[in-house]
């Protein structure tokens, strides 16, 4: 069943040492862990490396406040992070630190290559300096008024309101976020890594190694010469000093991705392996898992650094979206910004692993943790259907037959063969990181198994035909064992308990083909328990951080009016009244609703709209009239062809509202 054995290096983005691991972080680390465990089950040589991102001004400032050395702070953070990851069953092969001798050596090697390539320039630029804190202020340590749209409380590099980028020195009414004082402007010289010499190389590399939505976003930068990237920060700063300078340090985003190589080197040294045989080997594969908020660093700056320094590039960069909770951005005041450790105090790790797998589709779409749905899916599917199959079958076999299995009956063997037959499809879904489809397939198989189990009614059959009952129980346990193997990358501790039940070592993918007729099972150990909704309520209650008046931002500036158009251009837009005949969520997308619309034509139109967060129960929209753009060119999407666009209004807080005509407007009526 296995393919040719592969050699694979996998990384997740490095968590910053100045904060706790939270559920938003786990979207990335869990999906990476699923993928790595699958590769290892297939027999491939796969190394998963990561590290704490330990440098930068925030680390230095926090250590000062606590009266400790930065090294003490990052050591404490490293221990806490690794404990959280371990308790969530995330199995790194090496979890290291960017504050390491290997990372320092690699960083200096990269810089030397940049210098030799002619890619390093020096420029003086105005910088904000806090006289009270005695330091130049990085972007995250200053807030002020956006110079583009006038929105207040914006950080020093980009505006959350209008999306503009700028330098911190351009902010209006800037204030230091540490002391609240007004900084002054001082000239400061910095080192820049020039990317324009790699313009053509990167323009070709990016589309080949990222998905189209990621590359399309990045390619917007290539319509003009690429700007140089500032790679230095001035003293005081916690990090690596740049060779040949007295008061300049590598910017944290320089040595952070280099930390992947440093962690791999540390693993290689500990295991007697060659770094070049893993990273520089043309036959090896390298993959990064990252969030969509850091694509600029990983898909533009990082490939440029690797290219200049002569290191192999990642084969693919897998990008995921953000986590929302109950359809909204995670909120500390609402208790939906949940730390990993807080979650573990109330709920089992396996429940979140299963739910996240059920929602992850290998795209950059945001993923929603709906807490009501979370409880239902875990209790109904994982506990009520999958685990209950084993619980009923194993305990009955032990009670009546001392745990000894027989042969499968004909109908039960057919259910087992069906389960085994989809192995290649499920393997493809794992490879594509489409974990939600894996869960769908498993649920279909368990439904078939439960249907067979209920039909055979072994609790009644045992009274009249014990040997026929043994066959039924053997069949049902054989099917359950296959399901446990399919779920092993997602539920590793669960699967190991199942392997122990059957007296086997840790499951491999090849174990799917093994028959268990005539075997003996061990003592049944509980595999999963139902979630009490009160535990979720307690989790949210503990996570609430009261919002103080000082923390509330001022009202944002009004949405700027877009560029004017003439009446001739506007008259080309054909707006029509449409009646919603059908409305349903799109499987595999957390954003889209599929509408079937009556537009007064012979045939209804299908339209996809990304408003699912605003309307989580789209079926309630059936019968409502809306306004649509009727002459928009059909657009082919992954889920089908969209034949128009429904109109919705959006608030600054992210709210969306469908536009509806007055009652009485008929489908197909022209809106004017």
N, C-alpha and C positions, 0 to 999 in steps of 0.2 A: 504493500500500500504506500510506503514512503517514497518520496521523491529522492533525487540525488541529495546527499547530505550537504547542507549549506553552512557557511561560517558568517555569523551575523553579530554586529555591534548595535545595540539599541540604547538610546538615551531619552530621558525626560528633562524638561527645563529645570534648572536648579532653583529650589525654593530659597528665598532670601532669609538670612539668619536673624533678621530683626523682627520676625513675626511668627505666629503659630500656624500650623497646618490647619486649613479649614476645608469644608466640603467642596468649595469651588476648586481648590487645588486637586482634590481627589478625582475629579473628572479626568484629569490627565494621567495621574499615576495609576489609577485602576485600569484604564483602558490599555495603557502600556503593559501593565502586568498581565492582563488577559492575553495580549498578543505574544509576549515573551513566553509565557507558560505554554501556550499552544505550540510555538516553535520547538520548545524543548520536548514536549510530548511527541512530536513528530520525529524526534531523534536528531534534530539539527544542533550544531554547536552555536549557542547563542549567549552572549554576555550583555547583561543589563547594568549600565553604570550611571551613576548620578553623584551629586555632591551638594553641600550647602554653599550658597553664594554668600561670601562672608565679608566682602570689602565695601567701602563707600562711606560717605559722610554720616548717614543715619546710624550705622554701627558705632562710629566714633562718638557721636553726640550722645547716644543712649548709654554707652559705657561710661562716659564722663558723668552723666546724671546719676548713675548708680555707684560711682566711685570705684569702678573696677577696670581692669585692663580689657581692651577689645578681645584679646585672646580668651579670656575667661568667659566673656559673654557668648562668643561663638561656640565655645566648647559646650556650654550649657544648652545652647540652642540645638546643637548637633545631636546631643543625647535625647532631647525631647522630640525632635523631628523623627529620628530613627525609631524611637519607641512607638510613635503614632503610626508610622508606616508599617512596622512589624505587626502591630496589633490589627491593622487592616489587611494583613496577609499579603502585603506587597514585598516581593522577594528580589531585592537588588543583589546582583553579584558583587557589587562594590559601591558603598555609599561613602563618599570622601568629603574633602573640603577644598575650596579654592585657595585657602591660605596654607598652601603646601609647598614643599621644595620642588616637587614635580611641576606644579603650575607656574612657579616663578621661573624655572628654567625654560619651559615652553613659551611663556610670555616674552621673555628676553630673546628667544630664538625667532619668534614671529616679528618682533620689533626690528631685529637686525636685518631680516629679510625685507621688511618694508623700507628701511633706510637704503639698502643696496639697490632696491628697485627704483629709487627716486620718488617713491610715493609719499614721503613725509615732508611736510612743509610747516613753517612757523608763521603764525599770524597773531597780531595784537588785536584785541577786541574789547569793547567796554563790558565790564562784568559788575554785577551787584555785589557789594561788600558790606557785611554787617559789622559795624565798629564795636558793638556790644559783645557779639559772639567771637569777634576776631577771626573771621574767615570769609572767603568768597562763598556765596550761596549757590548751591546746585539748584537745578530747576524745581525739585520737589520741596525745597526749603524756602520758597518765596511764593506769595500770592498777590494778585493785584487785578487791575481792570484790563480786559482783553483789548489790545490796541486795534483790533479789526472791527469788533461788533459792540464793544462797550460793556460786555458782561462782567460783573464783579466776581471776586473769589475764584479766579482762575490761576492755575499753576504756571510756572515760568517757562514752559516749553510749548504747550498747546492749549486750545480753548475747548472745553467740553461742550460749550453751547454752539459755536459755529464751526468747530473743527479746524480752525486756522492754526498754523505753526508760526513761531516767532522766537526771538531771543528774550531771555528774562529782562534784559535791560530795556526792552520796548514796553514792558508793562506799565500801566498807569497806576499811580498810588501804590507802589509795591510795599510789601511788609514781610519781614522775616517771620516764618512760621514758628520759630523756636522762642524768640523773645518778644515778638510783636513790634519791634522797632522798625524805623524807616531806614533802609540801607542806602549807602551812597554808591556812586558809580566810579570805578577805577579801571584803568587800562591794565590788561593782563595778557601776557603772551602764552599761547598754547600750541600744541603739536596737532597736526591734522593728517589723517590718512586720506590721500586723494583717490577717489573712486573713478573719476572720469577716464583715466587711462584704461580701465577695465570695462568701459561702457558696452562695447560690442560683446565681450565675453559674457558679462552678466545678463545682457539682453537675450542671449541665446540659452544660457544656463537655467535661468529662472523658470521659463515655461516647461522645460524638460524635467524639472525636479519638484514641481509643486502642482497643485490642482489649478484648474483654469480660473476659479474665482480669486485665488490667492495671487496668481501671476498677473491677472488683469489689473488688480489693485496696485501691485508693485510696478507694473509697466507704465503707470501714469507718471512715474518719476523720470522716465526715459525720453520724454518729449523735449527735454532740454538737457544741457550738460549736468552730470551728477556733481553735487556739491561735496566738498571735503568733509570728513567726519572727525570731529574733535575727539581725540583719544587720550587727552591728559586732563588732570585736575591738580589744582594747586594745594600746597601745604597750608594748613594741617589737613591730613587725609589718611585714612587707614587703608593701606594697600601696598602694592609693589612700586618702589621708586623706579622711574624710567632711567635706564642707563645713560650716563652722560649729562644728567641734570641734577641740580641741587634741591629743587623744591617742587618737582613735578612727579605725579604718580599716574599709573595706568588707570584710566576711567574703568569703573567696575564692569561695564559691558564689553571691555576688551578681554579681561582675563576670565570672565564668566563662561563663555562658550569654550575657551581654551581648557576650562575645567573638565570638559568631557574627555579630552585627550589625557589630562593629568590623572583622572580617575582610572582610565583604561590602563595607563602606564603603571599605576600603583597596583592594579589587579594583576597585570602581567608579571611584575616583579615578584609578587607574592606566590604566583602559581608557576613560575619558571617558564613563562610564555614570552614570545617576541612581540613587541608592540607593532613593528612593521608587518608582521605576519597577520595581524588583525586589522590595523587601520590602513596601511599602505598596500596591502595585498589586492591586486586587481580582481581576484576571485572572491574576496570578502564583500559583504554588504554592510552598509552603514545607514541607520535610520534615526531621525530626530522626531520626537513627539513634542509639540509645543501648542500654546494657546494663540489665538489670532491677534492678541494684543502685542505680540513681540515678533511678528513676521519681518519687520524691517531689519531687526538685528540678525535674525537667523537666515533670512533669504536674500539679503543684500550685503550687509557688512561682513558677516561671517564667511560666505563663499569668497568674497574679495580677499579676506585675510588668508584663507586656506590656499587660494590660487597663487598669491604672491609668495607665500612661504613654501610652496611645493608639497602641500599635504593633499591627500585624497579628499574628494568632496563627498558629502552624504549622497546616497543614492536617491532618497526621497525625504522630504520634510512633511510629516503628517500634521495637519493643523486642525484643531477642534475649536468649538465655540465656547461661550461662557455658560455658567450655571445660573438659572433663575430658580426661585422658590415660589410656588403657587402663582406662577406666571409673572412675577415681578423681580426686579433686581434685589439681590440679597440685602437685607436691612438689619442693622444692629438694633435699631429702636423697635423693630417688629419681632426680633428674636429669630430671624431667618438667616442671619450671618452666623453659622454654627461652626465652632471649632471641632476638629476631629476628636480631641480628647473628651469634649463635652458630649458629643454623640455617643462615644463608646461607654460613657457612664450610664446611658439609658437604653441603648439598642445594640443588637449584634452587628458586627462588621459584615457578615454574610448577607444580611438583608439589603444593605446599601449596595454591595457588590452585585447582587442579583438585579436590583432595580436599575442601577446605572447601565448594566449590560442590556437590559430590556429597552433602554432609551437611546443607546449610542448607535449611530449609523455610519460612522466614518466620514462625516461631512463637517463643514464649519458652522452648521446651524447651532444656535444656542440650545441647551438642553434644560428642560424644566423638571424640577423635583416637586411634583404635586403631592403633598403629604397625605391627602386622602387616598389618592391612587396608589401611593407607596404602600400604605397599610393594606389596601385591598389586594394588590398584586402579590405581595409577600404571603399574606394569609391564604388567599384563594389558590394561587398557582404553586408557589414553592412549598408551602406547608400542606394545604388542603388537597392538592392533586399529586405533585411529584413525591413528596416525602411520605404522604399517607399510603402511597402505593407500596413502598418498602415496609412501612410500619405494619400494615395489615398482613402483608405476605410473609415477612420474616418472623413476626411473632406467632403467627398461626403455624408456620412450619416447625418452629421450635416447640410449640405446645403439643402438637399432635404427632410429629415425626422426628423429634429429637434433632431438628435442624438438617436432616439429610434430604437432599433433593433427589428426584428421579429423572425421568425424561420429560420433554415438553410434549404436550398434546398437539395435534395437527393445527388447530386454530391458533393456539398460543404460539407455536413456532412460526406461523405466518406473520403474527404481530411482531415477533422478534426479528424476522428477516426483513420486514419493512423498516424497522428501526435501524438495522445495520446498513441497509441499502442507501441511506441518505448521507453516509459518512463523507463521501467526496464533496457533496454540496455544502455540508456544514463546514468542512475544511476550507472551502473557497470563501465562505462567509467570514470565517475567522481571519483568513489571509487578507481579506478586503477591509477588515476592522468593522464589518457590519454586524456587530454583536446582537443587535435587536432581532435580526433575522434568525440567528442561532436560537434565541429564546422562542421565537415564533415556531420554529421547527420542533423544538423540544416539547412545547405545549401541545402541538398537534399529535405528536407521538404519545404523550402521556394521556391525552384524551382517548386515543384508540385503545391504549392499555387498560384504562379504567372502564371503558365500555365493555371490553372482553371480560374483565374481572367481575363486574357487576352481573353480566349475562350468565357467567358460570356459577356465581353464588357459592363459593367454596364453603362458606359458613353453614350452608344447608347441605351441600353435596357431601361433606365429610361424614355426615350421619349415615349415609347410604352407600357411599363408594369412596373409601379412604384413598385408594391408589389413584383414582381419577383426580381426587383433590390434590394429591401430591404433584401430579402433572401440571395442574393449573397453577399452583404456587411456584413450581419450578419455572414455568413460562413467565409468570409475572415478575419474578425476581431477575430472570435473565434480561427482560426488557428494561427493568429499572437500572440494572447494572450498566447497560448501554447508555441510558440517559445520564447516569452519573459520570461516565467517561466524557460524554459531550460537554457536560457542565464543569469538568475538572479545572480548566483554565480560569473559570469565573468563580467557582466555589472549591478551592483547593483543599481546605480542611474538611469540608463536607465529603468530597470525593475520597479523601484518604480514609475517612471512617467507613465508607462503603467498601473500599479495597480491603480493609481489615476485616469487615464482616464476611467477605468472601475468601479470606485467607490469602490474599494476593499482595504483592508489593505495590508501590505507587503505579497508577495506571499509565500506560503509554497508549498512543493512538492505535498501534497494532493490536492491542488487547481487545479491540472491538470484535475481532473475528473469533475470539475464543468462546467455546461452548462450556457451559457449567453443569451439564447433565451429570447427575450422580455425585456431585460435590456436597460438602458439608459447610454450612454457614456457622459463624461464631455467634456469640451473644449480641443481640441487637442493642445498639446504643443510639439514643435519640440524636437526630440529625439537625432538626430545625424546630423552632417554637414560634407560635403565633405572636404577632405584635399587638400589644395592648394599646389602643389609641391614647390612653392616659399617659403612657410613656412618651409618646410624641408631644403631648401637651406639656409634660414636665420638661422635656428637652427645649422646647421653644421658650418656656417661662425662664429657664436658667440662662438662656442665651440673650435675653433682652438687656440692652444697654440703654437706659433712659437718655433721651435726647435733651441736651441743655439748650437754652435760648441762644447761647453764644455759638453753638455748632450749626445753627440754622443759617443757610446762605441767604443773602439778599435776593430779592426778586430778580430774575434774569431780564436782560434787555429784550425788547420786542423782537420777534422774528423778522429779519430784514426782508424787504420786498425784493423778489427776483427781478432780473433784467426785463424791461418792458418789451412787449411784442405788439405788432400792429394788428388791426382788426382782420386783415386778410389772413394772417397766420392763425389767428384764433378761430376764424370761420371754418377752417379745415377740420377742426375737431368735431366729430359727430357724437353728441351726447344723447343717450336714449334712456327711457325708463325701462327697467327690467324687473321681472318678478322672479323671486327665488323659488325654484321647483324642488331642488335638492341642495343640501349643504352638509358636507362631511369632512372630518379631518383626513389629511393625506398620510397614509401609512409611510413611515420612514422620514417624516419631516415634523419638527415641532412648531413650524411657523405657518404652514400652508393649510388653507381650506379649499376644497374643490366645490365650486358652485355649478349647478345646472340652471341656466337662466332662460326664461321666456322673454324674448326681445320682439315679439310680434311677428316672427319669421316662421317659415314652415318647420324648421328644425331648431330645437333649443341649442344654446351655446354652452360650452364648457369654459369656465374661467377659474384660474387659480389665483388666490389672493393671500398675501402673507399677514393676515390679521388674526391668526388663531389665538394669540395671547389675549387679545381683547374679547374674543368670543370662544371660550373653551368648550362650550356646548353648541356647536354650529347648527345642529338640527333644529334648535329653537328659532332659527332665522327663516325657516321654510314658510313661504306665504308672504314674506315682507317684500316691498318694492324698494329698489335701489336705483342709483344713477350709474350708468356705465359708459365707457368710451367704446363706441361700437365700430369705429373704423381703425382701431389699432391693429397693426399687422399681427397675424398669429405668431406666437412665440413657442418654439419647441423647448420643453423642459424635461427634466429627468422623469417626471411623473406623468407626462402627457403634453398635449398641445393646449395652450391657453389662447382663447379666441376673443380677447378683449380685456378690459380692466374695470373693476368696480371702484368707485370713488369713496375715499374716506378722509376725514379730517384728523389731524394729529395734534395733541397737546405737547408742550415742552417737557412734561413729565413722562412722555412715552405713550399716553393714552390714545386709542384710535376709535373713531366713531364713523360708522357707515352713513353716507348721505342718502336721505330718502326724500322723495317728492311728497307733496300733499296727497291726502287720500283722494281717490278718484282717478288718479293718473293711470292710464292704461299702458300695458307692455308695448313697447315700440314707439311711444310718444316721444317726439323730439323735444329735448330740453334746450331752451333758449333764454 
